[in-house]
Amino acid sequence: MTIVIDNKARPVRLSFRAKMAAIGGLCVLAVAGQSLSHWSRTHAFMINESGSLPNWAFLVSAGQFPHRGDYVIFNPGRDPMVLKYFGSPPPAFAKIAYGVPGDVVEHVGRDVLVNGHKVARLKPFTLKGDPLAAGPTGRIPDGCVYAGSGHKDGFDSRYAEIGFVCRDRIAGVGSPVL
């Protein structure tokens, strides 16, 4: 290496220790760059525009299947009601995984129960007067979840327009940020 001072070139000799430190620093930068690149491919930031959850910003870990109680981020599908209210393509939804594969969903009157615990209440119509169909009941299939919220106006698995949310529609698991 040569350093120019006062228009005169003077060779600079780095010690073995300095050379090893420089090589180590470059290796750390390379590994950090690869890790950051991988992290950015498997994570995203999501803004939830719905008032059905207390949090509105989530860090999404892509490709993860939710456990009971996790926030699940998913594509709501292309049901005509979804497209009418949310546009095409509809934005991702964030809900809570109230039921996981093997759990049992049932309707008792207007109440929706998962494993005997009330998680939601069915409404016959949307706020704009469109009719809503009750969602699926029975054992939640492998690879699917019951995604919902406790909000009285939540649009989630309690209705057929969303239904059980299966792996092909799940973007990942969300961690609330704000």
VENKA-V836218 format. One record per pair of residues at least 12 apart in sequence whose C-alpha atoms are under 7 Angstrom apart, sorted by sequence separation. I is the first residue (numbers start at 1). J is the second residue. D is the distance in whole Angstrom. If there is no record, write none. Layout:
BEGIN
I/J/D ; I/J/D
END
This chain:
BEGIN
46/58/5 ; 103/115/6 ; 110/122/5 ; 122/134/7 ; 45/58/6 ; 46/59/6 ; 45/59/5 ; 46/60/7 ; 44/59/6 ; 45/60/6 ; 99/114/6 ; 43/59/7 ; 44/60/5 ; 76/92/7 ; 43/60/5 ; 44/61/7 ; 75/92/5 ; 76/93/6 ; 43/61/5 ; 74/92/5 ; 75/93/6 ; 146/164/5 ; 147/165/7 ; 42/61/6 ; 43/62/6 ; 73/92/6 ; 74/93/5 ; 145/164/6 ; 146/165/6 ; 42/62/5 ; 73/93/6 ; 74/94/7 ; 144/164/6 ; 145/165/5 ; 73/94/5 ; 144/165/5 ; 145/166/6 ; 72/94/6 ; 73/95/7 ; 135/157/6 ; 144/166/4 ; 71/94/6 ; 72/95/5 ; 135/158/5 ; 143/166/6 ; 144/167/6 ; 71/95/6 ; 72/96/6 ; 134/158/6 ; 135/159/4 ; 136/160/6 ; 143/167/5 ; 71/96/4 ; 72/97/6 ; 134/159/5 ; 135/160/4 ; 70/96/6 ; 71/97/6 ; 133/159/6 ; 134/160/5 ; 69/96/6 ; 70/97/6 ; 132/159/7 ; 133/160/5 ; 136/163/6 ; 69/97/5 ; 135/163/5 ; 136/164/7 ; 68/97/5 ; 69/98/6 ; 67/97/7 ; 68/98/6 ; 120/150/6 ; 66/97/7 ; 68/99/6 ; 106/137/5 ; 119/150/6 ; 121/152/7 ; 68/100/6 ; 105/137/5 ; 106/138/6 ; 67/100/7 ; 105/138/5 ; 104/138/5 ; 105/139/6 ; 104/139/4 ; 103/139/6 ; 104/140/6 ; 122/158/7 ; 102/139/5 ; 103/140/6 ; 102/140/5 ; 101/140/5 ; 102/141/6 ; 100/140/6 ; 101/141/5 ; 101/142/5 ; 101/143/6 ; 101/144/6 ; 100/144/7 ; 101/145/6 ; 100/145/5 ; 48/94/7 ; 99/145/5 ; 100/146/6 ; 112/158/7 ; 99/146/5 ; 97/145/6 ; 98/146/6 ; 97/146/6 ; 98/147/6 ; 97/147/5 ; 98/148/6 ; 96/147/5 ; 97/148/7 ; 95/147/5 ; 96/148/5 ; 95/148/5 ; 96/149/6 ; 95/149/6 ; 82/161/7 ; 81/161/7 ; 79/161/6 ; 77/162/7 ; 76/162/6 ; 75/169/5 ; 74/169/5 ; 75/170/6 ; 53/149/7 ; 74/170/4 ; 52/149/6 ; 73/170/6 ; 74/171/5 ; 73/171/5 ; 52/151/5 ; 73/172/5 ; 72/172/6 ; 73/173/6 ; 72/173/5 ; 73/174/6 ; 52/154/6 ; 71/173/6 ; 72/174/6 ; 70/173/7 ; 71/174/5 ; 71/175/7 ; 65/172/6 ; 66/173/6 ; 63/171/6 ; 64/172/5 ; 65/173/7 ; 62/171/6 ; 63/172/5 ; 64/173/6 ; 62/172/4 ; 61/172/5 ; 62/173/7 ; 60/172/6 ; 61/173/5 ; 60/173/6 ; 61/174/6 ; 60/174/4 ; 59/174/5 ; 60/175/6 ; 58/174/5 ; 59/175/5 ; 58/175/5 ; 59/176/6 ; 58/176/4 ; 59/177/7 ; 57/176/6 ; 58/177/5 ; 57/177/5 ; 55/176/6 ; 57/178/5 ; 56/178/6 ; 55/178/6
END
